[in-house]
Amino acid sequence: MMNQGNDWAGTNAFKKIVAKNDSALNRFNLATGYQRTGRLDQAKAIYTDLLRDGRFTLISAVPIGGLGARTFNAADESASRLLYIKWLQSGGVGAKPAAGVTSAEQLGVAVSTVEGGSRGEVTDDQALALDSQASSQSGAQ
């Protein structure tokens, strides 16, 4: 879902997946969803746990089109993302990435805007509405 720009709905789906299978990979994907939807505190908490829990987890990311795939360690990428979140929360340049790309693995992957980020949880219906809103905003630009 998130590869198609449905970050809010994708994040809700990963919450359900993590409830059934609390693997480092699934938690990393959930943290990515929280990060993409602007819920940085939730992402930060998961990434912090993954510094320890993700040491032996390799993740392969395949961008849309299948070109430029890369494999990375979950703990190492979590550390990188924690630094990025710290930079954002300290007011980094404009405090938001220009194109919504928050890490190298996302290059070439459709991402929705991080505008309108929310704290806390959203229902599946709210997630679909937020993804629709982000899609129409990116189409208008």
Secondary structure by P-SEA (a helix, b strand, c coil): cccccaaaaaaaaaaaaaaacccaaaaaaaaaaaaaacaaaaaaaaaaaaccccccbbbbbbcccccbbbbbbaaaaaaaaaaaaaaaaacccccccccccccccccccccccccccccccccaaaaaaaaaaaaaaaaac
